[in-house]
Amino acid sequence: MFNLSPADELASIRAEIARLKRREAELRAAYLTDTELPKIGRWHRVEVLTQRANIFDPRLLPEEIRNDPAYRRERVTHILRSTRIGARPAFPELVAEAEGLSVFRPRARPRSPLVRALRGS
């Protein structure tokens, strides 16, 4: 693997998380719809449970309370947005993996000072 800048590493991690979340959603949907799917694996067991809870729904409050500024507060959040700036695919290894291809990238070795002197680079 080659050295990534922190920005590229962050984008790579987010791409991998997105791939994993998609796969988790597929498996979850399969377990919820197919009762015959094996629920015991080599190291793990899946249980499908039903859970009920009472929740607070502010939409049920009268409009004058929902719109009253006395019941509102400001929330500040910090967002890290990652956008691709290059023309080539951001993470060829993830693209290849998604397409079922094998990817081998030999690690670039730094040239020794002697080799650089001999080659004039």
Z-matrix of the N, CA and C atoms (Angstrom, degrees):
N
C 1 1.447
C 2 1.519 1 108.49
N 3 1.281 2 117.91 1 149.91
C 4 1.444 3 122.51 2 -179.01
C 5 1.527 4 109.24 3 -98.32
N 6 1.324 5 115.60 4 161.54
C 7 1.461 6 119.39 5 179.35
C 8 1.521 7 110.08 6 -71.56
N 9 1.333 8 115.86 7 131.60
C 10 1.456 9 121.41 8 178.22
C 11 1.518 10 109.07 9 -107.24
N 12 1.308 11 115.04 10 147.60
C 13 1.463 12 118.57 11 171.69
C 14 1.527 13 106.95 12 -71.52
N 15 1.325 14 118.40 13 159.16
C 16 1.466 15 119.42 14 178.29
C 17 1.531 16 112.89 15 -56.17
N 18 1.330 17 118.66 16 -36.29
C 19 1.467 18 121.05 17 179.31
C 20 1.521 19 111.10 18 -65.55
N 21 1.343 20 116.70 19 -43.38
C 22 1.459 21 120.43 20 178.66
C 23 1.519 22 111.12 21 -68.14
N 24 1.335 23 116.71 22 -38.91
C 25 1.462 24 120.21 23 178.53
C 26 1.525 25 110.58 24 -63.58
N 27 1.327 26 117.46 25 -41.85
C 28 1.457 27 121.12 26 178.26
C 29 1.526 28 110.59 27 -60.52
N 30 1.313 29 117.12 28 -45.92
C 31 1.465 30 120.80 29 179.07
C 32 1.525 31 110.97 30 -63.63
N 33 1.327 32 117.52 31 -38.86
C 34 1.461 33 121.60 32 178.50
C 35 1.522 34 110.79 33 -64.29
N 36 1.317 35 116.79 34 -43.93
C 37 1.463 36 121.05 35 178.88
C 38 1.524 37 110.43 36 -62.64
N 39 1.332 38 116.44 37 -43.32
C 40 1.464 39 119.74 38 179.34
C 41 1.528 40 111.40 39 -64.16
N 42 1.318 41 117.80 40 -37.17
C 43 1.470 42 120.62 41 177.45
C 44 1.526 43 110.30 42 -64.56
N 45 1.317 44 117.25 43 -41.10
C 46 1.465 45 121.13 44 179.03
C 47 1.524 46 110.75 45 -67.08
N 48 1.330 47 117.97 46 -41.25
C 49 1.463 48 121.33 47 177.51
C 50 1.525 49 109.86 48 -61.60
N 51 1.330 50 117.41 49 -42.55
C 52 1.469 51 121.08 50 178.99
C 53 1.526 52 110.68 51 -61.49
N 54 1.345 53 116.77 52 -42.48
C 55 1.460 54 120.36 53 177.97
C 56 1.521 55 110.83 54 -61.94
N 57 1.328 56 116.99 55 -43.79
C 58 1.458 57 121.03 56 179.89
C 59 1.530 58 111.67 57 -65.87
N 60 1.322 59 117.45 58 -38.86
C 61 1.463 60 120.09 59 178.49
C 62 1.527 61 111.34 60 -65.43
N 63 1.350 62 116.53 61 -38.19
C 64 1.466 63 119.69 62 177.02
C 65 1.531 64 110.35 63 -62.57
N 66 1.326 65 116.11 64 -43.55
C 67 1.467 66 119.93 65 -179.95
C 68 1.525 67 110.69 66 -66.20
N 69 1.335 68 117.19 67 -40.64
C 70 1.464 69 120.42 68 177.60
C 71 1.527 70 110.59 69 -60.82
N 72 1.332 71 117.38 70 -42.22
C 73 1.465 72 121.21 71 179.47
C 74 1.526 73 110.78 72 -63.05
N 75 1.340 74 117.12 73 -39.76
C 76 1.468 75 120.71 74 177.88
C 77 1.526 76 110.64 75 -62.69
N 78 1.333 77 116.69 76 -47.11
C 79 1.460 78 120.23 77 -179.66
C 80 1.522 79 111.43 78 -65.67
N 81 1.320 80 117.43 79 -40.93
C 82 1.466 81 121.18 80 179.08
C 83 1.521 82 110.30 81 -61.31
N 84 1.330 83 116.91 82 -46.22
C 85 1.461 84 120.85 83 179.07
C 86 1.529 85 110.79 84 -61.45
N 87 1.327 86 116.34 85 -39.42
C 88 1.464 87 119.91 86 179.34
C 89 1.525 88 110.71 87 -63.82
N 90 1.324 89 117.51 88 -44.48
C 91 1.469 90 119.96 89 179.58
C 92 1.523 91 112.51 90 -66.43
N 93 1.322 92 117.20 91 -33.97
C 94 1.460 93 119.57 92 -178.93
C 95 1.520 94 112.84 93 -77.83
N 96 1.324 95 118.21 94 -21.53
C 97 1.470 96 120.43 95 -177.43
C 98 1.522 97 113.59 96 -105.86
N 99 1.319 98 118.87 97 -27.27
C 100 1.464 99 122.00 98 -176.85
C 101 1.529 100 109.85 99 -111.28
N 102 1.319 101 116.26 100 101.46
C 103 1.465 102 119.98 101 -177.31
C 104 1.527 103 112.31 102 -71.67
N 105 1.312 104 117.75 103 -15.17
C 106 1.467 105 121.55 104 -178.95
C 107 1.531 106 113.11 105 -88.28
N 108 1.313 107 117.44 106 -5.70
C 109 1.465 108 121.25 107 -179.15
C 110 1.530 109 109.79 108 -63.64
N 111 1.335 110 118.73 109 131.71
C 112 1.474 111 120.35 110 -179.04
C 113 1.523 112 110.97 111 -59.58
N 114 1.326 113 115.48 112 131.74
C 115 1.463 114 120.47 113 -177.07
C 116 1.521 115 112.68 114 -105.37
N 117 1.320 116 117.10 115 -1.20
C 118 1.461 117 120.89 116 178.55
C 119 1.522 118 108.46 117 -118.35
N 120 1.324 119 114.56 118 124.23
C 121 1.457 120 120.86 119 178.19
C 122 1.517 121 109.96 120 -107.62
N 123 1.291 122 115.60 121 -165.57
C 124 1.461 123 120.22 122 179.99
C 125 1.529 124 111.28 123 -70.47
N 126 1.353 125 116.79 124 -39.01
C 127 1.458 126 120.51 125 -176.13
C 128 1.531 127 113.68 126 -122.33
N 129 1.318 128 117.82 127 -10.21
C 130 1.466 129 120.00 128 -174.89
C 131 1.520 130 111.45 129 -137.73
N 132 1.333 131 114.50 130 158.73
C 133 1.459 132 122.12 131 176.29
C 134 1.528 133 107.45 132 -127.94
N 135 1.321 134 116.43 133 141.11
C 136 1.458 135 122.32 134 178.11
C 137 1.529 136 107.97 135 -106.84
N 138 1.328 137 115.73 136 133.44
C 139 1.454 138 121.38 137 174.49
C 140 1.518 139 108.15 138 -120.73
N 141 1.325 140 116.39 139 135.21
C 142 1.455 141 120.91 140 176.25
C 143 1.523 142 106.44 141 -101.56
N 144 1.340 143 116.01 142 114.63
C 145 1.454 144 121.77 143 -176.79
C 146 1.524 145 109.74 144 -117.10
N 147 1.324 146 116.32 145 154.57
C 148 1.461 147 121.97 146 173.38
C 149 1.512 148 107.18 147 -112.23
N 150 1.324 149 116.51 148 130.00
C 151 1.460 150 121.69 149 -177.70
C 152 1.524 151 108.37 150 -128.22
N 153 1.312 152 116.26 151 137.24
C 154 1.466 153 121.43 152 177.74
C 155 1.527 154 108.94 153 -119.15
N 156 1.343 155 115.36 154 144.66
C 157 1.464 156 120.42 155 178.56
C 158 1.524 157 108.74 156 -151.29
N 159 1.320 158 115.46 157 147.60
C 160 1.454 159 120.80 158 172.45
C 161 1.521 160 108.00 159 -86.67
N 162 1.324 161 116.11 160 131.96
C 163 1.467 162 120.42 161 -178.61
C 164 1.520 163 109.62 162 -122.63
N 165 1.316 164 116.26 163 157.40
C 166 1.456 165 122.28 164 176.16
C 167 1.518 166 108.31 165 -87.85
N 168 1.319 167 116.67 166 126.30
C 169 1.459 168 121.95 167 179.69
C 170 1.523 169 108.76 168 -117.98
N 171 1.348 170 118.14 169 101.09
C 172 1.469 171 120.28 170 -177.14
C 173 1.530 172 113.35 171 -63.79
N 174 1.324 173 118.10 172 -18.65
C 175 1.471 174 120.35 173 178.99
C 176 1.529 175 111.76 174 -65.24
N 177 1.329 176 116.53 175 -19.69
C 178 1.457 177 120.45 176 -179.79
C 179 1.529 178 112.93 177 -82.12
N 180 1.334 179 117.18 178 -10.93
C 181 1.458 180 120.94 179 178.37
C 182 1.531 181 110.23 180 -73.75
N 183 1.330 182 116.90 181 154.24
C 184 1.475 183 118.97 182 175.76
C 185 1.528 184 110.50 183 -60.57
N 186 1.312 185 115.70 184 148.12
C 187 1.470 186 121.47 185 -176.07
C 188 1.523 187 112.63 186 -58.70
N 189 1.339 188 118.05 187 -36.10
C 190 1.469 189 120.07 188 -178.58
C 191 1.531 190 111.57 189 -65.37
N 192 1.318 191 117.89 190 -28.49
C 193 1.474 192 120.64 191 176.41
C 194 1.530 193 110.11 192 -79.37
N 195 1.324 194 116.62 193 -42.82
C 196 1.475 195 119.94 194 -179.89
C 197 1.522 196 111.82 195 -61.35
N 198 1.326 197 118.43 196 -34.34
C 199 1.458 198 122.19 197 -176.41
C 200 1.524 199 113.51 198 -95.11
N 201 1.317 200 118.36 199 -0.90
C 202 1.464 201 121.92 200 -178.94
C 203 1.532 202 109.16 201 -75.00
N 204 1.364 203 118.37 202 121.60
C 205 1.466 204 120.75 203 -178.77
C 206 1.527 205 113.30 204 -63.06
N 207 1.303 206 118.29 205 -18.55
C 208 1.469 207 120.43 206 178.71
C 209 1.530 208 111.09 207 -65.80
N 210 1.305 209 116.93 208 -21.56
C 211 1.464 210 120.94 209 -178.98
C 212 1.529 211 112.76 210 -103.50
N 213 1.294 212 116.26 211 17.22
C 214 1.467 213 120.44 212 179.94
C 215 1.516 214 109.75 213 -118.43
N 216 1.305 215 115.39 214 152.73
C 217 1.456 216 121.75 215 174.12
C 218 1.519 217 108.19 216 -141.67
N 219 1.326 218 115.71 217 159.22
C 220 1.460 219 120.36 218 179.82
C 221 1.521 220 109.21 219 -93.12
N 222 1.297 221 116.03 220 138.12
C 223 1.457 222 121.69 221 175.46
C 224 1.519 223 108.19 222 -118.36
N 225 1.326 224 116.54 223 129.51
C 226 1.464 225 122.51 224 179.78
C 227 1.517 226 107.70 225 -109.40
N 228 1.321 227 116.36 226 129.36
C 229 1.463 228 121.05 227 177.23
C 230 1.521 229 109.29 228 -127.67
N 231 1.317 230 116.11 229 155.40
C 232 1.464 231 122.64 230 175.93
C 233 1.518 232 107.48 231 -107.30
N 234 1.309 233 116.19 232 130.99
C 235 1.456 234 121.85 233 -177.11
C 236 1.523 235 109.05 234 -118.82
N 237 1.336 236 116.46 235 131.67
C 238 1.470 237 121.19 236 171.71
C 239 1.514 238 107.13 237 -103.54
N 240 1.318 239 116.36 238 111.24
C 241 1.458 240 120.99 239 179.27
C 242 1.522 241 108.06 240 -103.08
N 243 1.306 242 116.22 241 132.07
C 244 1.456 243 121.67 242 -178.91
C 245 1.522 244 108.81 243 -114.28
N 246 1.329 245 117.03 244 125.42
C 247 1.459 246 121.22 245 177.84
C 248 1.517 247 109.32 246 -129.41
N 249 1.318 248 115.89 247 144.34
C 250 1.453 249 121.18 248 179.78
C 251 1.513 250 109.29 249 -75.29
N 252 1.330 251 116.89 250 135.20
C 253 1.463 252 120.48 251 179.28
C 254 1.517 253 112.13 252 -112.89
N 255 1.333 254 118.28 253 -11.50
C 256 1.461 255 121.39 254 -179.26
C 257 1.509 256 111.50 255 -97.28
N 258 1.335 257 116.29 256 164.34
C 259 1.462 258 121.18 257 -179.55
C 260 1.523 259 112.17 258 -84.18
N 261 1.331 260 117.04 259 -27.90
C 262 1.460 261 119.18 260 -178.29
C 263 1.522 262 109.84 261 -79.94
N 264 1.341 263 117.84 262 162.00
C 265 1.461 264 119.66 263 177.01
C 266 1.518 265 110.24 264 -55.60
N 267 1.317 266 116.53 265 135.92
C 268 1.455 267 121.01 266 -174.70
C 269 1.523 268 112.10 267 -61.13
N 270 1.327 269 117.90 268 -40.14
C 271 1.457 270 120.93 269 -175.38
C 272 1.522 271 109.14 270 -137.61
N 273 1.340 272 117.16 271 84.75
C 274 1.460 273 120.23 272 -176.35
C 275 1.523 274 112.09 273 -57.90
N 276 1.345 275 117.87 274 -32.34
C 277 1.465 276 118.81 275 -179.17
C 278 1.528 277 111.03 276 -65.88
N 279 1.331 278 118.88 277 -33.63
C 280 1.456 279 120.70 278 177.99
C 281 1.524 280 111.13 279 -75.43
N 282 1.333 281 117.12 280 -36.59
C 283 1.456 282 120.37 281 176.74
C 284 1.519 283 109.54 282 -63.10
N 285 1.331 284 116.79 283 -45.77
C 286 1.457 285 120.77 284 -179.88
C 287 1.520 286 110.73 285 -63.71
N 288 1.331 287 117.00 286 -40.89
C 289 1.465 288 120.43 287 179.71
C 290 1.525 289 110.23 288 -63.16
N 291 1.322 290 117.15 289 -41.45
C 292 1.457 291 121.14 290 179.87
C 293 1.526 292 110.95 291 -64.92
N 294 1.337 293 117.04 292 -30.76
C 295 1.459 294 121.04 293 179.60
C 296 1.524 295 112.05 294 -90.67
N 297 1.327 296 117.45 295 3.63
C 298 1.458 297 121.44 296 176.88
C 299 1.514 298 114.17 297 77.85
N 300 1.311 299 118.18 298 22.85
C 301 1.455 300 121.59 299 -179.39
C 302 1.516 301 110.43 300 -98.06
N 303 1.303 302 116.74 301 152.33
C 304 1.458 303 121.57 302 176.02
C 305 1.523 304 108.56 303 -89.58
N 306 1.314 305 115.17 304 136.07
C 307 1.461 306 119.36 305 -177.88
C 308 1.521 307 108.93 306 -121.61
N 309 1.335 308 116.24 307 124.33
C 310 1.463 309 120.84 308 175.27
C 311 1.511 310 107.60 309 -123.67
N 312 1.300 311 115.82 310 122.49
C 313 1.466 312 120.86 311 178.42
C 314 1.515 313 108.46 312 -125.02
N 315 1.316 314 117.17 313 105.84
C 316 1.459 315 117.79 314 177.71
C 317 1.525 316 110.03 315 -65.14
N 318 1.295 317 115.10 316 143.11
C 319 1.458 318 120.72 317 -180.00
C 320 1.526 319 109.46 318 -72.92
N 321 1.320 320 115.51 319 130.93
C 322 1.464 321 120.05 320 178.42
C 323 1.526 322 108.76 321 -71.97
N 324 1.322 323 115.22 322 130.12
C 325 1.464 324 119.39 323 179.37
C 326 1.507 325 109.14 324 -99.11
N 327 1.326 326 117.79 325 136.18
C 328 1.471 327 119.19 326 176.90
C 329 1.522 328 110.13 327 -68.05
N 330 1.306 329 115.81 328 142.01
C 331 1.468 330 120.43 329 179.28
C 332 1.515 331 109.87 330 -77.55
N 333 1.302 332 114.40 331 142.83
C 334 1.467 333 118.78 332 178.11
C 335 1.529 334 108.50 333 -74.27
N 336 1.329 335 117.48 334 158.75
C 337 1.470 336 120.07 335 178.61
C 338 1.524 337 112.08 336 -58.70
N 339 1.341 338 117.92 337 -33.13
C 340 1.464 339 121.05 338 179.22
C 341 1.525 340 110.79 339 -65.86
N 342 1.340 341 117.98 340 -44.97
C 343 1.453 342 121.46 341 179.70
C 344 1.529 343 109.99 342 -64.68
N 345 1.323 344 117.30 343 -42.01
C 346 1.462 345 120.09 344 178.45
C 347 1.525 346 110.74 345 -61.66
N 348 1.337 347 117.48 346 -40.27
C 349 1.463 348 120.90 347 -179.85
C 350 1.525 349 110.74 348 -66.03
N 351 1.348 350 116.65 349 -42.04
C 352 1.460 351 120.59 350 -179.23
C 353 1.522 352 112.11 351 -67.19
N 354 1.325 353 117.28 352 -36.86
C 355 1.462 354 120.88 353 -178.00
C 356 1.520 355 112.35 354 -88.08
N 357 1.316 356 116.69 355 -11.03
C 358 1.461 357 119.82 356 178.36
C 359 1.514 358 112.65 357 74.68
N 360 1.348 359 117.52 358 26.35
C 361 1.465 360 119.25 359 179.43
C 362 1.496 361 111.09 360 -117.55
